[in-house]
């Protein structure tokens, strides 16, 4: 497949957001648009139909297996406003602007709807890394909360930076202090795993252990996801090629995906680096980085189903291939976005019927955000208030 040029990228970006634009959650649009009774009635009927379909026919909905490059140039790194250099994480704000941690360029880029060129919102923008307050070194994880405040895991500086909405400069959010928090997970260089729980009377920190493969150990843990209904925390245990589930009251975890060695079979994972919990289908979306694909693992199942990328573990630059995918997220309409790290691009896979190499897609239940800090990245799946341990 040929690479998409800028015009095609812009059109794809525009077409996608034409389908996801929702004036009900856009404050500015709410001031200028009013729904008639007829529109309200139609919306209600459609909502009921969607709920019925989601509850009864979720397996029939699929993601398209062909991706669209919306940001970056396949295989070409750079530090211009339209280029990326080993991007790592991504997040949406409530206006559907997309934020990307451009790791090797030591910056965070913001891309507005319909645009394939971005603006630097954190870092110096020219690729220069710095430990100054306005600088970054190798940023990885990113969160944008419902108020469009930005939190960046400044990996090379061992800190988390906080950019309030419309602020001209950031502040240190976490680095050398323990903040008053509910529950937070923290990894130090992949070797230590801590839980902080605030019971309103005291803070307790539990060290689970050093790096290892036992049920109370992790080895180079990267991504995190949270199930608010059960308080379970899912961890992408990269070197152990597995996804573990932990509960706040237990120091030992449960294996829920992988754990059968590094491999490309559908019972194995290969250095997973991100995980996304889908409460609607009770499943996990996993960035199966070493196998160059995104897979879905239903909790309780013994194998995964392919979402995007190759089934045989091969990498590539075509629109159906990935190269070291490092993060995955969904927009409000259930379209999937993937950080295709070594292709220096962001891939977009729209919801729609495919030819059988995809899995069930659905409309996302938007959640409020809690931030989990790791040495590597921030994970962003929760209904808790924002909290931190560092």
C-alpha positions in Angstrom: 0.0 0.0 0.0 1.4 3.5 -0.8 1.9 5.9 1.9 -0.8 8.6 2.5 0.3 12.1 1.6 -0.6 15.2 3.6 -3.8 15.9 1.7 -5.0 12.3 2.3 -4.1 12.6 6.0 -6.0 15.8 6.4 -9.1 14.4 4.6 -9.0 11.3 6.8 -8.7 13.4 9.9 -11.5 15.6 8.8 -13.8 12.7 7.7 -13.2 11.0 11.0 -14.0 13.9 13.2 -17.0 14.7 11.1 -18.3 11.4 12.4 -17.3 11.9 16.0 -18.0 15.7 16.5 -20.6 16.0 19.2 -21.9 19.4 20.0 -23.6 18.1 23.2 -20.2 18.0 24.9 -18.7 21.1 23.3 -19.3 24.1 25.4 -18.9 26.6 22.6 -21.2 24.7 20.3 -23.8 24.3 23.0 -24.1 28.1 23.1 -25.0 28.3 19.5 -26.9 25.2 18.8 -30.2 24.1 20.3 -31.9 20.7 19.8 -35.5 20.7 18.7 -38.0 18.3 20.2 -37.8 16.3 17.0 -34.0 16.0 17.3 -34.3 15.0 21.0 -36.8 12.3 20.1 -34.7 11.0 17.3 -31.6 11.1 19.5 -33.4 9.2 22.2 -34.7 6.5 19.8 -31.2 6.1 18.3 -29.6 5.9 21.7 -32.0 3.0 22.7 -31.2 1.2 19.4 -27.5 1.6 20.0 -27.8 0.3 23.6 -29.7 -2.8 22.3 -27.2 -3.4 19.6 -24.3 -3.0 22.0 -25.8 -5.4 24.5 -26.9 -8.1 22.1 -24.7 -7.9 19.0 -21.3 -6.6 20.1 -19.4 -9.4 18.3 -20.8 -8.2 15.0 -19.2 -4.8 15.2 -15.7 -4.7 14.0 -12.7 -2.4 13.4 -11.5 -1.9 9.9 -8.2 -3.8 9.5 -6.6 -1.1 7.3 -5.1 1.8 9.1 -4.9 5.5 8.0 -1.8 7.6 8.8 -3.1 10.8 10.3 0.1 12.1 11.8 3.7 11.6 10.9 5.4 10.2 7.8 5.9 6.5 7.6 9.4 5.4 8.3 10.7 9.0 8.3 11.6 10.7 11.6 12.1 14.4 12.1 11.5 17.4 14.3 9.3 19.6 12.0 5.7 20.3 13.0 4.4 17.5 10.8 6.9 14.9 11.9 7.5 12.6 14.9 10.6 10.8 16.2 9.8 7.6 18.1 6.4 8.7 19.5 5.3 6.9 22.6 1.9 7.9 24.2 -1.2 9.7 23.1 -4.3 11.2 24.6 -7.4 13.2 23.6 -8.8 16.3 25.2 -12.5 17.2 25.3 -12.3 19.1 22.0 -10.9 16.0 20.2 -7.5 17.5 19.9 -4.8 14.8 20.0 -1.7 15.1 22.2 1.4 12.9 21.4 4.6 12.4 23.4 7.3 12.8 20.8 9.9 11.0 22.8 13.2 11.5 20.9 12.2 15.1 20.1 11.8 15.7 23.8 8.4 17.4 23.4 4.6 17.0 23.4 2.8 17.9 20.2 -0.8 18.9 20.0 -2.8 18.3 16.8 -6.1 20.0 16.2 -8.9 18.5 14.2 -8.3 18.5 10.4 -4.6 19.3 10.9 -1.5 17.2 10.1 0.8 19.8 11.6 1.1 20.2 15.3 2.2 22.7 17.8 4.5 22.1 20.8 2.8 22.4 24.1 5.6 21.0 26.3 9.3 20.9 25.7 11.3 23.2 23.4 10.1 21.9 20.1 13.4 21.7 18.3 14.5 18.3 19.6 16.6 19.7 22.5 16.2 17.9 25.8 16.4 19.8 29.1 15.9 19.5 32.8 14.7 23.0 33.0 11.1 23.6 34.1 10.0 24.1 30.5 12.1 21.3 29.1 11.6 17.5 28.8 13.8 14.5 28.3 12.3 11.5 26.7 8.6 12.0 27.6 6.5 8.9 27.5 3.1 8.8 29.2 0.6 11.6 28.9 -2.8 12.5 30.3 -5.2 15.2 29.4 -8.0 15.6 31.9 -11.6 16.8 31.4 -10.4 20.4 32.0 -7.7 20.1 29.3 -4.9 20.1 31.9 -1.9 18.1 30.8 0.2 15.7 32.8 3.4 14.4 31.2 5.7 11.6 32.4 9.1 13.3 32.0 11.0 10.0 32.0 14.5 11.2 31.6 14.1 13.8 34.4 12.3 11.3 36.7 9.4 13.5 37.3 5.8 14.3 36.2 5.1 17.7 34.8 1.7 19.5 35.0 0.5 22.1 32.5 -2.7 23.8 33.5 -5.0 24.7 30.7 -3.8 27.9 28.9 -0.8 28.2 31.3 2.4 29.6 29.8 4.7 27.4 31.9 4.4 24.1 33.7 4.9 23.1 37.3 6.4 20.0 39.0 3.4 17.7 39.7 5.4 14.8 41.2 9.0 14.1 41.7 10.2 14.1 45.3 7.0 14.2 47.3 4.2 11.9 48.2 0.9 13.6 47.5 -2.3 12.9 49.3 -3.8 10.2 47.1 -6.3 7.4 47.0 -4.5 4.6 45.2 -1.5 4.8 43.0 0.9 2.4 41.4 4.6 3.3 41.0 7.5 1.5 39.4 11.1 2.5 39.8 13.1 1.5 36.8 11.1 -1.7 36.4 12.5 -3.1 39.6 10.0 -2.1 42.4 6.3 -2.1 42.6 4.5 0.0 45.2 0.9 0.6 46.2 -0.2 3.7 48.1 -3.6 3.7 49.7 -5.1 6.6 51.6 -7.7 5.5 54.1 -8.3 9.1 55.2 -6.3 8.5 58.4 -2.9 7.5 57.1 -1.0 6.6 54.0 0.4 3.1 53.6 3.0 2.1 51.2 3.5 -1.6 50.3 6.6 -2.8 48.4 5.6 -5.9 46.5 9.1 -6.9 45.5 12.1 -6.6 43.2 12.0 -7.7 39.6 11.0 -11.3 39.0 8.4 -13.6 37.5 6.5 -14.7 40.6 2.9 -13.7 41.2 4.0 -10.9 43.5 6.7 -9.7 41.2 7.0 -7.8 37.9 9.8 -7.2 35.5 10.0 -3.9 33.5 6.3 -3.1 33.9 5.1 -0.5 31.5 1.4 0.2 31.0 -1.5 0.2 33.5 -5.2 0.1 33.3 -7.9 0.3 36.0 -11.3 -1.3 36.4 -13.2 1.1 38.6 -16.0 -1.4 39.3 -13.7 -3.9 41.0 -10.7 -1.7 41.8 -8.5 -4.1 39.8 -5.3 -2.8 38.3 -4.0 -4.4 35.1 -0.3 -4.2 34.5 1.6 -4.8 31.2 4.5 -6.9 32.6 6.7 -6.5 29.6 9.7 -8.7 30.2 7.5 -11.5 31.6 5.3 -11.3 28.5 2.1 -11.2 30.4 -0.7 -9.0 31.8 -1.2 -9.2 35.6 -4.2 -8.2 37.7 -3.7 -6.7 41.2 -6.2 -5.6 43.9 -5.3 -3.0 46.5 -5.5 -5.4 49.4 -3.3 -8.1 47.9 0.4 -8.1 47.2 0.2 -11.0 44.8 -1.4 -10.8 41.4 -3.3 -13.0 39.1 -2.2 -13.9 35.5 -4.9 -12.8 33.1 -3.2 -12.8 29.7 0.0 -14.3 28.3 2.5 -15.8 30.6 3.4 -18.6 28.1 6.7 -17.2 27.1 7.6 -14.7 24.4 6.0 -15.6 21.1 3.5 -14.8 18.4 0.9 -17.6 19.0 -2.5 -16.4 20.2 -1.8 -17.8 23.7 1.4 -15.7 24.0 2.4 -12.1 24.3 5.6 -10.4 23.2 6.9 -7.6 25.4 3.5 -5.9 25.9 3.9 -2.2 26.7 0.3 -0.9 27.0 -3.1 -2.2 28.1 -6.6 -0.7 27.9 -9.5 -2.1 29.9 -12.8 -2.3 28.1 -15.5 -2.5 30.7 -18.3 -3.0 28.2 -16.9 -6.2 26.8 -14.8 -7.2 29.9 -11.7 -7.4 27.8 -8.2 -5.9 27.4 -6.8 -4.2 24.4 -3.0 -4.9 24.5 -0.2 -3.2 22.7 1.7 -6.4 21.9 4.8 -4.5 21.0 7.3 -7.2 20.2 4.8 -8.9 17.9 4.0 -5.6 16.2 0.2 -5.9 16.7 -2.7 -4.8 18.9 -4.7 -7.7 20.3 -7.9 -8.1 22.4 -7.9 -10.6 25.3 -11.3 -11.3 26.8 -10.9 -11.8 30.6 -11.2 -15.5 31.3 -10.2 -16.5 27.8 -7.1 -18.5 27.0 -6.1 -16.6 23.8 -6.3 -13.3 22.0 -7.9 -12.0 18.8 -6.1 -9.7 16.4 -7.2 -6.1 16.3 -4.5 -4.5 14.1 -1.1 -5.3 12.7 0.2 -8.7 11.6 -0.8 -12.1 13.0 2.6 -13.6 12.3 4.7 -11.1 14.3 6.1 -9.3 11.2 6.5 -5.6 11.1 6.0 -3.3 8.2 5.2 0.1 6.8 1.9 -0.6 5.0 -1.5 0.6 6.2 -2.2 -2.9 7.6 1.2 -3.2 9.4 2.7 -1.8 12.6 6.3 -1.6 13.9 6.7 -1.7 17.7 3.2 -0.3 18.6 3.6 1.3 22.1 0.2 2.6 23.0 -3.5 2.2 22.1 -6.6 4.2 22.9 -10.2 4.8 21.7 -12.1 7.9 20.8 -15.7 8.5 21.9 -17.0 6.7 18.9 -14.9 3.6 19.4 -12.4 4.3 16.6 -8.9 3.1 17.6 -5.7 5.0 17.6 -2.3 3.4 17.8 1.2 4.8 18.4 3.1 3.1 15.6 6.4 3.9 17.3 9.1 2.8 14.9 7.2 3.9 11.9 7.1 7.4 13.5 3.4 7.8 12.9 -0.1 7.6 14.5 -2.4 5.0 12.9 -6.2 5.4 12.9 -8.4 2.3 12.5 -12.1 3.3 12.0 -15.0 1.2 13.3 -16.5 -0.7 10.4 -16.9 -4.1 8.8 -13.7 -5.8 7.9 -12.6 -9.0 6.3 -12.2 -11.1 9.4 -8.8 -9.9 10.8 -10.3 -7.6 13.4 -12.4 -7.9 16.5 -15.5 -6.4 18.0 -15.5 -2.6 18.3 -18.0 -0.5 20.2 -19.0 3.0 21.4 -16.7 3.9 24.3 -18.0 4.8 27.7 -16.0 7.9 28.5 -14.5 7.8 32.0 -13.0 10.4 34.3 -9.3 10.0 34.7 -7.0 8.8 37.4 -3.3 8.9 36.7 -1.0 6.0 37.5 2.7 6.9 37.4 5.3 4.5 36.3 9.0 4.9 35.5 8.0 4.5 31.9 4.6 6.0 31.3 1.3 7.2 32.7 -1.8 5.1 32.2 -5.2 6.6 32.1 -8.2 4.4 32.7 -10.2 5.2 35.8 -13.2 7.0 37.3 -11.2 8.1 40.4 -10.0 11.7 40.9 -6.5 12.4 39.7 -3.9 11.2 42.2 -0.2 10.4 42.4 2.6 8.7 44.2 6.1 9.6 43.2 
